[in-house]
Amino acid sequence: MDPGKTLTEERVQHYLSITRKAREKATPLVQEGSPEFEMLNTLLSMADDYSSDAQYFLKQGDFIRAFGAINYAHAWIDAGVKLRLLDGHGDDVLFTLP
């Protein structure tokens, strides 16, 4: 079996770590109280919920759902950067920059 095509706990943990770094690095570009800030809160709430789901699935030994959930979580954060609601600080590894 090709190790690059095997979903393991370590691989899921790796992506959890990447998403955690992205969540910590990205900072708001919009003013608190603005409609854009409310949209940002929705994006980040979704990211946090999917991250939590990923950890739950990982604990259950369901690596496929954990992997899917953490990728959704990262996508929500990445969307915030792409929409210029979050500053990705020029990091083109963690984010798809505008």
N, CA, C and O atoms as a DFTB+ gen file, in Angstrom:
392 C
 N C O
     1  1       0.839      -1.178       0.000
     2  2       0.000       0.000       0.000
     3  2       0.890       1.249       0.000
     4  3       1.871       1.320       0.740
     5  1       0.545       2.211      -0.819
     6  2       1.301       3.456      -0.950
     7  2       1.061       4.333       0.288
     8  3      -0.079       4.718       0.548
     9  1       2.122       4.657       1.062
    10  2       1.944       5.471       2.270
    11  2       1.352       6.854       1.984
    12  3       0.713       7.448       2.852
    13  1       1.563       7.360       0.776
    14  2       1.000       8.661       0.416
    15  2      -0.493       8.624       0.189
    16  3      -1.139       9.666       0.067
    17  1      -1.042       7.421       0.133
    18  2      -2.477       7.274      -0.111
    19  2      -3.191       6.639       1.072
    20  3      -4.338       6.212       0.946
    21  1      -2.528       6.575       2.211
    22  2      -3.091       5.949       3.392
    23  2      -3.489       7.024       4.400
    24  3      -2.694       7.905       4.728
    25  1      -4.692       6.945       4.874
    26  2      -5.176       7.891       5.870
    27  2      -4.933       7.301       7.257
    28  3      -5.511       6.280       7.629
    29  1      -4.070       7.966       8.003
    30  2      -3.694       7.505       9.337
    31  2      -4.030       8.575      10.366
    32  3      -4.314       9.723      10.025
    33  1      -3.991       8.177      11.621
    34  2      -4.196       9.137      12.704
    35  2      -3.153      10.250      12.638
    36  3      -3.471      11.417      12.866
    37  1      -1.925       9.893      12.331
    38  2      -0.845      10.889      12.252
    39  2      -1.110      11.897      11.142
    40  3      -0.865      13.092      11.308
    41  1      -1.609      11.414      10.017
    42  2      -1.905      12.315       8.898
    43  2      -3.026      13.284       9.279
    44  3      -2.941      14.479       8.993
    45  1      -4.062      12.775       9.916
    46  2      -5.164      13.642      10.353
    47  2      -4.647      14.649      11.377
    48  3      -4.999      15.827      11.319
    49  1      -3.813      14.194      12.317
    50  2      -3.231      15.106      13.309
    51  2      -2.418      16.203      12.624
    52  3      -2.444      17.359      13.048
    53  1      -1.707      15.841      11.577
    54  2      -0.913      16.816      10.811
    55  2      -1.821      17.924      10.259
    56  3      -1.496      19.106      10.367
    57  1      -2.940      17.542       9.678
    58  2      -3.850      18.533       9.112
    59  2      -4.583      19.316      10.195
    60  3      -4.902      20.488       9.996
    61  1      -4.854      18.693      11.328
    62  2      -5.409      19.438      12.461
    63  2      -4.436      20.535      12.886
    64  3      -4.843      21.658      13.185
    65  1      -3.159      20.199      12.909
    66  2      -2.123      21.161      13.288
    67  2      -2.028      22.313      12.291
    68  3      -1.905      23.473      12.686
    69  1      -2.085      21.996      11.013
    70  2      -2.029      23.042       9.981
    71  2      -3.221      23.993      10.123
    72  3      -3.066      25.211      10.035
    73  1      -4.388      23.436      10.339
    74  2      -5.582      24.273      10.468
    75  2      -5.524      25.107      11.749
    76  3      -5.955      26.260      11.759
    77  1      -5.002      24.536      12.814
    78  2      -4.842      25.286      14.065
    79  2      -3.912      26.478      13.842
    80  3      -4.183      27.577      14.324
    81  1      -2.817      26.261      13.113
    82  2      -1.882      27.357      12.804
    83  2      -2.568      28.436      11.968
    84  3      -2.377      29.629      12.203
    85  1      -3.365      28.008      10.995
    86  2      -4.073      28.970      10.149
    87  2      -5.053      29.790      10.981
    88  3      -5.161      31.003      10.802
    89  1      -5.762      29.135      11.883
    90  2      -6.756      29.827      12.729
    91  2      -6.070      30.846      13.626
    92  3      -6.601      31.932      13.854
    93  1      -4.900      30.502      14.131
    94  2      -4.157      31.419      15.008
    95  2      -3.533      32.572      14.229
    96  3      -3.447      33.689      14.739
    97  1      -3.102      32.312      13.009
    98  2      -2.379      33.320      12.231
    99  2      -3.298      34.371      11.618
   100  3      -2.963      35.556      11.591
   101  1      -4.442      33.941      11.132
   102  2      -5.350      34.856      10.440
   103  2      -5.977      35.830      11.442
   104  3      -6.500      35.429      12.481
   105  1      -5.910      37.105      11.103
   106  2      -6.462      38.131      11.992
   107  2      -7.514      38.961      11.250
   108  3      -7.416      39.153      10.039
   109  1      -8.516      39.450      11.980
   110  2      -9.604      40.196      11.341
   111  2      -9.119      41.467      10.643
   112  3      -8.238      42.173      11.133
   113  1      -9.718      41.730       9.492
   114  2      -9.472      42.966       8.743
   115  2     -10.679      43.901       8.793
   116  3     -10.634      45.003       8.247
   117  1     -11.737      43.470       9.434
   118  2     -12.983      44.245       9.442
   119  2     -13.285      44.739      10.846
   120  3     -12.855      44.159      11.843
   121  1     -14.036      45.826      10.893
   122  2     -14.375      46.463      12.159
   123  2     -15.425      45.679      12.926
   124  3     -16.409      45.212      12.352
   125  1     -15.211      45.538      14.221
   126  2     -16.208      44.902      15.073
   127  2     -17.517      45.691      14.995
   128  3     -17.512      46.922      15.026
   129  1     -18.612      44.985      14.897
   130  2     -19.918      45.618      14.804
   131  2     -20.395      45.841      13.379
   132  3     -21.571      46.137      13.163
   133  1     -19.511      45.705      12.408
   134  2     -19.893      45.895      11.007
   135  2     -20.580      44.631      10.481
   136  3     -20.414      43.552      11.049
   137  1     -21.350      44.766       9.397
   138  2     -21.956      43.559       8.794
   139  2     -20.896      42.537       8.366
   140  3     -21.119      41.329       8.448
   141  1     -19.748      43.031       7.912
   142  2     -18.671      42.135       7.504
   143  2     -18.118      41.356       8.697
   144  3     -17.716      40.200       8.562
   145  1     -18.103      41.995       9.857
   146  2     -17.617      41.329      11.066
   147  2     -18.558      40.185      11.442
   148  3     -18.115      39.124      11.882
   149  1     -19.837      40.410      11.266
   150  2     -20.811      39.340      11.537
   151  2     -20.604      38.175      10.568
   152  3     -20.692      37.014      10.968
   153  1     -20.329      38.478       9.301
   154  2     -20.041      37.418       8.327
   155  2     -18.780      36.660       8.737
   156  3     -18.735      35.433       8.658
   157  1     -17.763      37.390       9.172
   158  2     -16.522      36.772       9.612
   159  2     -16.781      35.850      10.798
   160  3     -16.252      34.739      10.848
   161  1     -17.585      36.301      11.744
   162  2     -17.905      35.461      12.896
   163  2     -18.579      34.162      12.467
   164  3     -18.333      33.104      13.045
   165  1     -19.428      34.253      11.452
   166  2     -20.078      33.050      10.934
   167  2     -19.043      32.105      10.334
   168  3     -19.068      30.904      10.605
   169  1     -18.132      32.640       9.519
   170  2     -17.073      31.818       8.918
   171  2     -16.225      31.137       9.993
   172  3     -15.953      29.940       9.911
   173  1     -15.817      31.896      10.985
   174  2     -14.944      31.343      12.024
   175  2     -15.686      30.353      12.909
   176  3     -15.105      29.372      13.372
   177  1     -16.952      30.604      13.143
   178  2     -17.763      29.660      13.908
   179  2     -17.864      28.323      13.172
   180  3     -17.763      27.259      13.783
   181  1     -18.062      28.389      11.867
   182  2     -18.113      27.168      11.069
   183  2     -16.768      26.447      11.126
   184  3     -16.722      25.224      11.266
   185  1     -15.682      27.198      11.018
   186  2     -14.344      26.597      11.086
   187  2     -14.141      25.906      12.435
   188  3     -13.645      24.781      12.495
   189  1     -14.523      26.577      13.495
   190  2     -14.355      25.996      14.831
   191  2     -15.230      24.758      15.019
   192  3     -14.797      23.771      15.613
   193  1     -16.451      24.815      14.515
   194  2     -17.350      23.660      14.631
   195  2     -16.801      22.459      13.861
   196  3     -16.819      21.338      14.369
   197  1     -16.320      22.683      12.652
   198  2     -15.759      21.583      11.866
   199  2     -14.468      21.054      12.496
   200  3     -14.205      19.852      12.440
   201  1     -13.665      21.927      13.091
   202  2     -12.462      21.471      13.791
   203  2     -12.836      20.576      14.967
   204  3     -12.220      19.536      15.198
   205  1     -13.843      20.996      15.692
   206  2     -14.335      20.193      16.811
   207  2     -14.857      18.841      16.323
   208  3     -14.584      17.804      16.927
   209  1     -15.605      18.867      15.227
   210  2     -16.103      17.617      14.644
   211  2     -14.946      16.703      14.261
   212  3     -14.992      15.497      14.505
   213  1     -13.915      17.276      13.664
   214  2     -12.755      16.485      13.244
   215  2     -12.117      15.789      14.438
   216  3     -11.756      14.615      14.358
   217  1     -11.978      16.508      15.540
   218  2     -11.387      15.913      16.734
   219  2     -12.285      14.804      17.294
   220  3     -11.793      13.773      17.754
   221  1     -13.585      15.022      17.252
   222  2     -14.520      14.001      17.708
   223  2     -14.375      12.737      16.861
   224  3     -14.229      11.638      17.395
   225  1     -14.415      12.901      15.543
   226  2     -14.308      11.742      14.651
   227  2     -12.970      11.028      14.829
   228  3     -12.902       9.800      14.784
   229  1     -11.911      11.806      15.033
   230  2     -10.596      11.203      15.244
   231  2     -10.612      10.321      16.493
   232  3     -10.095       9.204      16.473
   233  1     -11.201      10.819      17.570
   234  2     -11.290      10.034      18.808
   235  2     -12.104       8.767      18.613
   236  3     -11.874       7.766      19.291
   237  1     -13.053       8.808      17.691
   238  2     -13.872       7.637      17.391
   239  2     -13.156       6.663      16.461
   240  3     -13.651       5.564      16.213
   241  1     -11.990       7.062      15.945
   242  2     -11.245       6.227      15.016
   243  2     -11.745       6.338      13.583
   244  3     -11.365       5.541      12.725
   245  1     -12.596       7.323      13.324
   246  2     -13.148       7.536      11.979
   247  2     -12.279       8.561      11.253
   248  3     -12.600       9.748      11.206
   249  1     -11.173       8.074      10.689
   250  2     -10.192       8.954      10.064
   251  2     -10.740       9.639       8.820
   252  3     -10.360      10.771       8.520
   253  1     -11.612       8.978       8.104
   254  2     -12.162       9.564       6.877
   255  2     -13.013      10.782       7.199
   256  3     -12.836      11.838       6.592
   257  1     -13.927      10.651       8.140
   258  2     -14.758      11.809       8.512
   259  2     -13.925      12.894       9.187
   260  3     -14.177      14.081       8.983
   261  1     -12.945      12.506       9.979
   262  2     -12.067      13.484      10.623
   263  2     -11.307      14.285       9.570
   264  3     -11.199      15.507       9.666
   265  1     -10.784      13.590       8.570
   266  2     -10.034      14.248       7.507
   267  2     -10.937      15.192       6.715
   268  3     -10.541      16.312       6.392
   269  1     -12.134      14.744       6.409
   270  2     -13.080      15.595       5.691
   271  2     -13.432      16.833       6.498
   272  3     -13.456      17.941       5.963
   273  1     -13.705      16.650       7.781
   274  2     -14.110      17.773       8.626
   275  2     -12.994      18.802       8.774
   276  3     -13.255      20.004       8.735
   277  1     -11.758      18.346       8.943
   278  2     -10.682      19.320       9.126
   279  2     -10.405      20.074       7.838
   280  3      -9.990      21.232       7.876
   281  1     -10.626      19.441       6.713
   282  2     -10.471      20.160       5.448
   283  2     -11.565      21.203       5.266
   284  3     -11.300      22.292       4.755
   285  1     -12.783      20.888       5.674
   286  2     -13.845      21.896       5.656
   287  2     -13.483      23.057       6.587
   288  3     -13.665      24.220       6.226
   289  1     -12.975      22.746       7.775
   290  2     -12.600      23.796       8.727
   291  2     -11.583      24.743       8.106
   292  3     -11.722      25.963       8.187
   293  1     -10.568      24.170       7.490
   294  2      -9.526      25.007       6.887
   295  2     -10.103      25.839       5.739
   296  3      -9.716      26.991       5.545
   297  1     -11.017      25.256       4.991
   298  2     -11.621      25.986       3.868
   299  2     -12.385      27.209       4.354
   300  3     -12.355      28.250       3.697
   301  1     -13.069      27.108       5.489
   302  2     -13.793      28.269       6.014
   303  2     -12.821      29.391       6.377
   304  3     -13.095      30.561       6.111
   305  1     -11.700      29.041       6.978
   306  2     -10.685      30.052       7.319
   307  2     -10.101      30.645       6.046
   308  3      -9.953      31.862       5.930
   309  1      -9.775      29.796       5.110
   310  2      -9.207      30.234       3.836
   311  2     -10.180      31.166       3.105
   312  3      -9.759      32.143       2.486
   313  1     -11.469      30.863       3.177
   314  2     -12.473      31.732       2.547
   315  2     -12.437      33.127       3.172
   316  3     -12.574      34.129       2.470
   317  1     -12.254      33.187       4.478
   318  2     -12.160      34.489       5.146
   319  2     -10.986      35.308       4.652
   320  3     -11.090      36.527       4.512
   321  1      -9.863      34.642       4.384
   322  2      -8.692      35.336       3.837
   323  2      -8.973      35.758       2.398
   324  3      -8.695      36.894       2.014
   325  1      -9.516      34.855       1.617
   326  2      -9.785      35.139       0.205
   327  2     -10.766      36.297       0.049
   328  3     -10.636      37.107      -0.868
   329  1     -11.750      36.373       0.948
   330  2     -12.751      37.448       0.901
   331  2     -12.268      38.733       1.563
   332  3     -12.999      39.721       1.624
   333  1     -11.046      38.715       2.052
   334  2     -10.422      39.867       2.715
   335  2     -11.154      40.300       3.985
   336  3     -11.229      41.480       4.324
   337  1     -11.684      39.297       4.662
   338  2     -12.232      39.510       5.999
   339  2     -11.162      39.200       7.038
   340  3     -11.200      39.710       8.158
   341  1     -10.205      38.357       6.652
   342  2      -9.067      37.986       7.489
   343  2      -7.776      38.311       6.766
   344  3      -7.699      38.231       5.540
   345  1      -6.767      38.676       7.532
   346  2      -5.427      38.909       6.996
   347  2      -4.623      37.621       7.145
   348  3      -4.430      37.134       8.259
   349  1      -4.157      37.073       6.035
   350  2      -3.323      35.877       6.053
   351  2      -1.855      36.189       6.209
   352  3      -1.023      35.282       6.212
   353  1      -1.523      37.470       6.339
   354  2      -0.151      37.930       6.580
   355  2       0.838      37.388       5.546
   356  3       1.976      37.045       5.869
   357  1       0.375      37.320       4.294
   358  2       1.249      36.941       3.196
   359  2       1.625      35.467       3.156
   360  3       2.481      35.077       2.363
   361  1       1.010      34.648       3.986
   362  2       1.351      33.233       4.055
   363  2       0.623      32.451       2.959
   364  3      -0.555      32.120       3.091
   365  1       1.346      32.164       1.881
   366  2       0.724      31.462       0.766
   367  2       0.837      29.944       0.888
   368  3       0.510      29.213      -0.047
   369  1       1.300      29.480       2.039
   370  2       1.299      28.055       2.328
   371  2       0.003      27.694       3.070
   372  3      -0.664      26.715       2.736
   373  1      -0.339      28.502       4.083
   374  2      -1.557      28.239       4.842
   375  2      -2.823      28.717       4.147
   376  3      -3.909      28.201       4.413
   377  1      -2.695      29.692       3.265
   378  2      -3.872      30.332       2.683
   379  2      -3.770      30.501       1.166
   380  3      -2.682      30.551       0.594
   381  1      -4.928      30.585       0.549
   382  2      -5.019      31.012      -0.851
   383  2      -5.177      32.523      -0.782
   384  3      -6.251      33.023      -0.448
   385  1      -4.137      33.233      -1.089
   386  2      -4.156      34.687      -0.914
   387  2      -4.965      35.361      -2.028
   388  3      -5.032      34.879      -3.159
   389  1      -5.583      36.512      -1.660
   390  2      -6.371      37.252      -2.665
   391  2      -5.532      37.661      -3.866
   392  3      -6.046      38.286      -4.793
